[in-house]
């Protein structure tokens, strides 16, 4: 197995145990680790580091592509092994540590982390931990199920620890398009003009002398949590599909649409699943993550090609994909996330972006990250990269939740991730608001009329009417603007509590 998976002879003496490899870490280090939405992440080194931190004082600053699987973030947080974390996370234990102030969290656009390392704003990077399928004869690395920030980590880390995952077949070679942009001010145009363009190499270049340890594992990725559509998400998906059909009738789009980007989760899967019942065909994706629905649409002959940075699929689809890899190999590609999320490419390709909001306000500002304005959930991820630059920027959320005690459309969002200027379409299960070309007062009335839950429509209309009487280009009653959030914190509902 060593000969097969480590093809550069002089690296075979770097093969070691996890216990030995983890001794390379020192307190205060900055570490880059592969992994993007639970795909291609460290399966043994980072968990072993958490075990070590339980026995001795050891804190690191950890940078990844996005979230990690197998509860690794939680293990590190529980062991007090994290000083700082970036750019994304989904783990409840880590989230609690962040909100308590124990772990510092940098919530960052996913296109930016690699750029800041490349330009030495972040760093220096002491160690990179990268999962690979095998090491090529020239010492380059063939990634597994994600690319994420691994290209930049390999280039800029002082030392590199390799995890070779034997659960990934070696014929994964060829699904990756590895491209590293040049230094400023000599950076060239990235020559991608269609999602299927491949412009780089099939493996990640790295200086073999920097590889300090190689360990083997056979642990597969954590499966993605693929929740089936429910009544609300199905309604949102139907609204979006009808909107697309109307855009085709108006001549704004064709039946092939434009490249799609869909954030992870139930709504994205519901929207993509609905395409199977539509007249759209020969679709493409230029996204961050490929989910089960991506390959279901490929099988249905509706999606012809998909580009992203990782595979976030269920256990069933992971098995199916790798047992039939030759069938799918020419229909998708995985790229570094600073390529998949490059603003200029998103604008050039005319991507249609569909992302999820926690809440939005009556002018179209979107909160994607914070509950009650202060408590981080997961992070902005790549939604900002796409929203600002998309041909169509669509945000979805349910109109109300928690037995309708929470309205997800409020007078003013408690935290702003995406300003009204970057939001074209808002969707709830109630309906869809097309905000393009509308002034603030027009946007507000459109949102009230089409997106708000019936229990809150009169309340929001009253707020807006009274704010308009006071005046302003974007009318607000500042003394009431966050009153709905305050009321919920005090009473457990955003609805006015009747006088006793």
N, C-alpha and C positions, 0 to 999 in steps of 0.2 A: 504493500500500500504506500509506503514511504516513497519508493522509487516512482510510482505512478503519479502521486500527488505533489511531490517535490521534485521538479525536473531539473533544477539547477544543483549540480552535485555538491558544490561547496556550501550550500545551505543546509545540507542534511545533518551537519553537526550542531545546528541550531534547534533541532527537535528536542523538546524537553517536556517536563511535567508541568501541569498547571501550578503546582505548589512552588516550583522553582521560578516560573515566569512571573508570578505575582510578587516575588521579592524585588522586582525591578522598580516597583512604585515607591515613591517617597512622599512624605507629608508635604502638602502645598503645591504639588504638581498640577499642571494643566494637561488634561487628557482628552484626546479625540477618539471617538469610538464609532464604528460603523453601525448602521441600523436606521431604518426609516419605516415608521408605522409597523413595528414588531418584526419587520423583515430584514434578514441579513445582519442581525445584531449579535453582540458578544453573548455566547451561551455559557461559557465557563470562566473566563478571566475576570469579568466584572463581578459576577456572584462570588468568586473566590476572594476578590478584593474586599467585598462587603464582610465576608467571614473574618478576614484579617483585621478589618477596622473594628470589629467587636472586641478584639483582644488588645489592641494598642491604638493610641491616638493617631489617626490618619484621616486627613481630609483632602479631597481633590476638587478642582473645578472641571466639570464634565461637559463636553460638547459632543453632540451626536448629529445625525441627520434630522431625525424627528423622535418619535416615541420608541421605547424599547419594550420587548416582550418578556415573558416568564417572570414578571414581577421584579425585574432587576432594579428598576428605579426605586421601588419600595424597599428592597433589601438594602440598597446603599443608603437610603434616607434613614431607615430604622437603625442602621449601624452608625449613624452620624458621620458618614464618610463623605458627604457632599458639602462643600463650601458654597459653590455656585453651580448652577445648571442652565444650559441653553441648548437649542432655541425653542424646544417644544417638549411637552410631557403629557401623559394621560393618567398617571398613577395616583390613586387616592392617598396613599401614605405620603408620597412626595408632595402632593398638592397641599396636604395639611401642614407639612413642615414649611413649605413656602409661605402659606398664609399666616403661620405663626411667627414668621420672620427668622426661623433657624437656617433655612437655605435661601440664598439669593437666587432669583430667577430672572434671566434676561429673555423676555418674550420678543422674538425677533422674526421678521420676514424670512422665510426659509431660503430665499435667494441670496441673503446677505451674509450668512455666517462664513461661508467659504471665501467670499470676497474680502471680509475683514481679516481673516487669517492670511490670505494671499498678500494683502497689503500691510500686514504686520501691525494692524490696529489691535487685534486680539493675539495674545500669545506672550512669549514663545510657547509652542506646543511641545511638551516634554516627551509624551508617549502617545502613539496611535495604536489602537486595538482594532484589527480589521478581519472580518470573516471572509474567507475565500473558498472556492471550490478546489482550486489547485494553484501552484506556483509554476509559471512557464519557464522554459529553458533560459530565457534572458533575465529571470528573476521577477518579471512582472506578475501581477496578481489578477486572477480571474475571479470576479465577485460572485456572490450567490444571488439572492433574491432582491437585493437593492444595491444601488450605487451611492445615493445620498451624498455625503461630503467626503467619502473615502478617498477620492482622487486628491483632494487638497490635503487631507490628513497625511497621506502617504508622502506627498511632496514636501511638507513643511515640518513634520515631526522629527525630533532628534533621534528617537528610537521607534521601531515598529514591532509590535507583537502580532503574529499571524495566528488566527484560529482557522484550521482547515476542517471544513464540515463535510464529512463523507456521506451525509444523508442527501447531499445535492449531487446529482450525476455530473460527470465531467463534460457531457455534451451540452451543458449550459453555455459552454463557450460559443460566442457568437450572438448572444442576445443583448450584449451590452455595447453601447457606443460611447467610448471614453474620450472626452475632449477637455483639454485644459486651456483656458484663455491666456493670452500673453500678458505680460506686465504692462501697466500704464507707463508712459503715454503711447505705447506702441501696440495697443490692442487692436486686432483686426475684427472685421465684421464676422459674426458667427453665421456660416453659410447654410442655414436651414431655411428653406422656403416651403416645406411641406412636412407633415409629421413623420413621414417615412424616410426622410433623408438621413443617411448615416454619414457622419463627417469625421469620425475619429478612429481609434483603434479598439481592439476587442478585449484588452486587458489594461490594468492600471500600472503605469511605470513607477518604479521605486528603485532607489539605490540599494542594492543587496547588502551593502555594508551596514546599512541602518537597521536591518532585521536582526533583532536581539534574541527573539525566541519564536519557536513554532510549536503549537500544540494542536492536538487532534480532538475532534468531537464528532458525534453523530446525532446531536440533538436537533430536531427540526424546529422551524419557526413556531412561535405561538400562533395558533389559528386566529384569523380575524373574526371579530364578533359581527356576524351578518344577521341583523334582525329583519324579519320579514316585514313587508309593508303593512301598515295598519290603515284604519279608515281615514285618518288625517293625512298621512303621507301619500296615500293613494289619491286623495282629493287634490293635494298640492301638485302631484305629478300630472294629473289630468288638466289642471289649469295651465301648467307650463306647456304641455303638448298642444293644447288648443291655441295658446299664444303663438307657438312656432308655426302652426298651420295658418294662422291669420297673417303672420309675417311673410309666408310663402305666397299667399293670395295677393298681398300688397306688392310683391316683387322685391321685398327687402332680403329674402333668403330664397334658396332653392330647396328641393327635396333632399339634397345632400347636406343641407345646413352649412355649418362651418365647424372647425375642430372643437370638440367638447371638452370641458374640464368640469369634473364633479368632485366636490369634497367627500370625505369619507362619511359613511353612516347610512341610516335608514332612508332618509329622503333621497339621497343621491342614488341609492340602489333602486328605489321605487320609480324615480324618473327614468333611469336607464331601462328598467324592466318594461315600462310602458311603451318604449319604442318598438317592442315586438308586436304591438297591436296597431302600429301606425303605418303610414305610407312612406316614411322616410327610409332611405337606403344609401348604401355606399358611404356610411358615416365614418368619421375619424375621431380620434381623441388626441389631445395634447394636454396631458394632465400630470399630476404628481404621483398618483396611486392607481393601480389597476385592481379592481375588485372582481368578485364572482360575476357580476352582471356584465363586465367587459367581455369575458370569454363566452358567456351565454349569447351575447349579441354577435360575436364572431361566429359561433356555431350556427346561429340563425341566419347567417348571411347578410346581416344588417350593418355590422361594423367591419370595415375592411382593414383598418390598421390603428394601433394604439401606441402612443409614446408616453412614458412616465419615468419615475425614478425608483419605484418599488412595486412589488407584488404583495397586496394585502388581501389574501384569499382565505377561504375556509379550509378546514382539513380535507374535506371532500375534493375541493377544486385543486388544492395543492397536489394531492395524489394524482388526480386526473391529468393535470397539466404536465407533471414531470414524467408520467407514464406515456404521454403522447406528445412529447416536446417537439418532435419533428413536425407534427401537424400544425403547431402554433408558432414555431420559431420565426417564420418570416412575416408574422402578422403583428408582432409587437417588439418594442425596444425599450431598454432601461438606460437612462442617462444620469450624469451627475445632477444634483438638484439645482445647482446654480446655472444649469442649462435648461432643465425642464421648467424652471420658474423664472427664466430670464425675461424681464419686462419687455425688452425690445422684440423678442421672438413672439411673445403673447400678442403684442400689438400687430406685428407683421402678419401673423397667421390669422388674425381676426377671431380669436378664441371666444366661444360662448361659455362663460363661467357661471357655475351654479354652486353656491356655498351657503352655509348655515349660520343663522344669527341666534344669539340668546334673546335679544330684543332689538327693536328699532323704534324710532320716535316718529312723530307726525310729520317731520320734514325729511325723513329718510336716512338719518344718521344711524349707523349700525354698531351695536355692541356684540362682539363675538367671543369675548374672553372672560368677563367679570360678572359675578353674581352680586347684585346690590352695590355695584360700583367699586368694590374693594377685594372681593374674594376671587382669586384666579381659578378658572376651570382648567382648560388645557393649554390654550395659547392661540395666537393669531394664525400660526401655521403659514400656509401659502396663500391664504385667501386674499391678503392684501396685494401680493404680487399679481394676482389675476384680476382682482376687482378694478384696480386703477387702470389697467391696460387692456381690458377685454373689449371686444366688439360689443358684447352684451354682458353686463354685470348683474347677475340675478342673486338675490338673497331670499332664503326661505326660513320660516319658523312657524310654529303653531300659534294661533291667535291667543289662546289662553291655556293654562295648565293647572295642575294641582286642584282638581275639582273646580276649575275656573276662578280660583282665588288670585291667580297671577295673570295679568294681561301682559302679553309680549309686545304690545304696541302701547307706548307710554308718551306722555307729553314731551319728556326730554330723557334721552338715554343716560344711565348712570355712569357710563364709561364709553368713550368713542374709539372704535378701531377703524371704521370706514366712514368717512364723512359723506354727506349727501351728494357731494360732487362726483363720487365714485360709484354711485348706486343708480342703476337704471330701472330695475324691476324688483318689486317686493311681492312675496307670495305667502299666503297662509292658506289653511284649509277653507277659509271663508271665500277667498277670491284673490285676484291679482291686480296690482297697481302698476301701471306703466308711467314712470315719472320722467321720461325723456322729454326735454323741451319745455318743462313746466317750471314756473316760478315758485318760490316757497309756499305762498298761499294756495296755489293750485295743487301743489304736491300734497299739502296737508289734507285738503278736502278729498282728494282722490284716495288717499290712504284710509281716511275715515269711512268713506263710502264703500270701499272694496275689500279691506283687510281686517277690520276690527271685529272682535267678538261682539255679538249683540248685547251682552251684559255691560259692555264698556263703551259702546258707540255714543250713547247720549252723554256720558261723562266727558269723553274726549271732545265731542262737538261743543259742549258747554265751555270747556277750557279754551278751545280754539276761538270761539265766538267772542268771548270776553277778552282774550289776548288781542284780537283784531281791533277791538274798540280802543284798546290802549295805544295801538299803533306799532309801527316798525316794519321793516322789510321782512324780517323773520319774527313774527309776533310771539312773545312769551310773557307769562306771568312768573317772574323769577321766584317770587315767594311761594309759588305752588308747583314749580316745574318738576321738582323731585318729590313732591308730596305723596305720590302713589307708592314710591319705594319706602318712604318713611312710614306710611300707614301700614304697609305690609309688615315691616319690621316690628311695629308696635302691636298690631292686632291679628296678624296672620292672614290678612286678605287685603287686596288693593281696592276692594269695594268699600264705599262709605259705610261705617257701622251705624245702624239706626240708633237714635237717642232712646235711652231707656224710659 
